[in-house]
Structures are given as C-alpha cells and as structure tokens.
Amino acid sequence: MSTRRPNQGRLLVLGLDGASFNVLDPLGASGRLPHLTAWRSAGSSGALESTVPPMSFPAWSTFMTGLDPGQHGIFDFTEKVPGAYRVRFVNATHRRGESLFARVSGAGLTSLVLGMPATFPPEPIRGLLVSGFDSPVSAGSDSRSASDPGLYRNLTERVGPWMAQDLDQRAREDGWHERAAEGLLARIERKTAFAVEALEQLEARGSRPDVGVVVFSESDTVCHHFWRDHDPRSPRHDPSASLQRRDAIASVFERLDQACGEIRRAFGEDAPCVVMSDHGARGAGRHVVHLGRHLWDCGWLQRARPRSQPLSLDRIARGARDGALALLSPRAAEKIFRRTRSTAARLESIARFGGIDWGRTVAFAEEVNTQPGVWINLRGREAEGCVAPADYERVRQGVIDSLLGWKLPDGQAAIARARPREEVYDGPCVERAPDIVVELATDHGYGLSLVHTPWASEDTASIRRLDDAELGGGRGRGMNGTHRPDGIWIAHGGAECLDAQPGMQLRDAVPRFLEALGIPHELEAIERAAHHPNAASDYTHDEEDLVAKRLRDLGYLE
Ligand SMILES: [Zn+2]
C-alpha cells in the first residue's frame, strides 16, 4: 500500500498583490489574520525581493517565468516603440519565456490559475486560466479572459464572473472611499466563491488541479488609496478620516486571510501552500516630482516654442482623454473611444512625447511612476535623434550626474539610484528599458511620486509639495500609497525547497515550485525557452482603450 499522502506533489500559491510584512505583522499580532499567522509560525516566512521596477507587470512576469525583466521583456504596462516617440500597451504575447503553467501542463499536470496579471490573452493550459485585472473587457471578466471559455461560462452561471465591473476609482466625491472599501471586500468574496467553485467543477470533471494559483489585486488597490488613513504617521494622513477608512487596509487583509483559509480548504489542506506578493507597499510622501521639468532645468530637454504651438499637442491629447473620461459614464466613454480614430496608445504617446523640440533635446523621460527612467535622444536610433553615438556614454553619465544632484527642499536626494540599463538588466530585452533606469528616493521613509510636468503653468518647479486638499491623490498628485521592493513569502506544509531564504527574489520561485512538483527544472531549460519568443500580437484598438481605461481607473496611468 502506498504511503504517499493524497496531496503530495500538489501546490497551492496564493498571491496577494502588494502585500508586505509591515502591514501583516501588526494585524497578525492583533489576531486578525488567523490563517496566515498559523502558517507563518508552523512554516517559514521571509521577505521576497521584487523586480526593478517593483511593479505588477514585470514582477508577475518574473514570478511566472523565473526570468528577469531583461530576459522576459516586460518592464511596464506600456513600452516605447523602438525608434519612435510612441508607446504601445503590452500583453502576455510580448513576453519571452515559458510560464510556470505551460511547464506544469507540459509535465501532464493540471492547473487552476486565476487573476494573474500580464497573462492576457490567456494561454492554453491543462485546467483553467483566467487573466487578471488587465484583461481588456469592459464590464468585468468574460470568457475571452479564460483559457477554457465553456468552463468559464459554466462557472459564471453558478457564481458570477471572476471580476465584476470595477468601482470608478477616479471618483473622489464624498463617501467614495467608504463605498470603495465595501466594494473591495465584496470583490474578495466573489473571487473566493469563484475559486472554490472552479476547484469543485474541475474535480467533478476528473481533472483535479495539481497546481492552484489565485491572485488577489485588492490588497494592492487598498494600499494605494487608503494608506494615509491606515498610517497616522503618513505625511498625507487625514485625522478626520472615518473609522471605516482608517480600517480599510486591515479589513481587506482580514478578509483576504479568510479567503486564503477557504481556498486552501477547498484545494486540500495538506497540500503545500505558498502565500506571496509581487512587491510590497508603503505610504507616499507629500512631494511629487517632475522628471521632465528637471531635465529641462538642466538643459537636457527643450520644449517646442509656444508661439508656433499655442496649444501644444500633448495638452490637447490630455484634454481630450480626460474630458472623455471625466464627463461621460464609463459605457459612454467606451463607445466614444470605439468610434474615435485616436487610440489610447496614440493619446498616451502624445501626452508623453508631445511638445518636445527633438532637434535640441538630448534626454527625455516618459514621466511614468510605474517605470521611472530617462531616454537618450540617440542619433540613428531615435526618429529625430541628435546625440552622436560617439557622445552617448559621456552624455548619459552627465544626465546621471544631474539626476543624482536633484534635491528635495530639505537637501535630501530625490533619486536613490540612476544607473545605465545594462547595469540593472541582463538578457535579450535590455533595449526595451530606458537608457537610464531611475529609482526614486524616499522622503523620510515615504515614497516620492513621479507625475507628468504641467508644462502649461510657467512657474512649475521640478518638485512640488502638495496642498492639504491634494493629499488623497489623483491626477498630478500620485496615489497616497506606493510600491516598495520587499514583498512576502510564506510557505507552509511543504518540502524544504519551498522554505523562505534570506535574500530570496521573485525569480527564485519557479525553480522551487518545479522542484516541489517533481518537474525537471534545469536552468538551461529555462534559458532555452527564453530564446523562443511568443509571436507578439498587439491589442486591437478597442482592447487597448479598455486596458488604458482600467489602468487609469486604478491610478497607474495619469
Ligand atoms: Zn502588484
């Protein structure tokens, strides 16, 4: 008779986007996280280092491939089109490297993967994959987000969609925060019910998942919008916040702890379980920084003369985009977007690159908080490049020096690190990253927010202290909670190979999972897979508009 336990060789991974121990520790100590606390004390836990930048797209792509961004090629929600002053929205087909789920399928095992960012369009796997929050669907998930549309439809008939229509996260009228906090709790319940039902239906079909991966993004959303209410020391703290607002982060994590317990019971409690995050979170400081304006102050960037362009293209583009989003209902905005010939990527491109005098601009920035960086306007590479290749290194070092000399009003550095991209990344996709990879400093422990330079106002400074009325966040203000590199890893009930190790990084997860599952995992095989890129396919214009709108609603795009 076999002594093999029924759940040996199985694995459950619960992803809590943006979770960090600085949130979990005090909640655990006050008894609000019974499952996670028990698993930590009986198992093993430690910090998990994220990618550079510590953002959901590159981080989850690293998590699922075991490759760094320089190898898998996903650095942000968007990427600059080579040789052009344009961006495109990226999806899973722009990634190099085989996913964990493809490897698991290849080994004849079944997976259930729910909510993983950067997996749209869904790849075919044994089992079911439903893509994450970045799926280009208007009213929540639908069967296009699922690798098995028929099974997905069966599930939604029983428990509703994986993800329903989001709250309008741009709305800021009275009571919005209280409703949003409620909405996040409801979303967690819906996703939990979906996960449990999916496990049951797969089992009923005779294909019980060997691997379960369920990712919740509510942990990240709540930290972005409620950090200042949760943290009385936050420089953005609002002492008049309601109890519901002050407790929003705690309530969401408490509910996530329950979700972890329920999903684990449904999956099989004696199967090894890892609870992890793609990056951590902390509060944002009171200062916002305008990287483009700093480059202008230092003479690296020149603006086109206002006389020839009384209303610059970038302002028109931003106005059109924001007008449509602010004035119309989500459905009406979507209809307009479908009719207009200006796609989201075109508007986004003009907003980032418009109004620049390329003939006299040496270095420029996209000014996105999700991937801070500076491009050199290199001749022969950029459409209107003016920096001679022979001058590239000297110019790049000069720009790095002026980034490191950029100071907050109290004399502290605004930039923690500014490095040539090849010092940060290694692999075939390094050239998708900006020439200089920038990491913003913190202001007394609170993160700076990088936002677009408001070029229209003549007296803009490169660093601005927010007024009291702006501390909640929103366009031009950043969000009041920001990402940090330290995520979490909690392993319980598994083999030693899953134990937390000091200095552990996201890319270490795949080899450990494969080992726990008994799937051969030579690193060379991972490298080899990276040399067979997927056939990249861009979003349709409609899909792109929907993705852009979702990212904007979440506060990731301005
Ligand atoms: Zn994330």
Residues whose N, C-alpha, C, O or C-beta is under 5 A from the ligand:
A	BS01	ZN	D17 G18 M55 S56 D220 D278
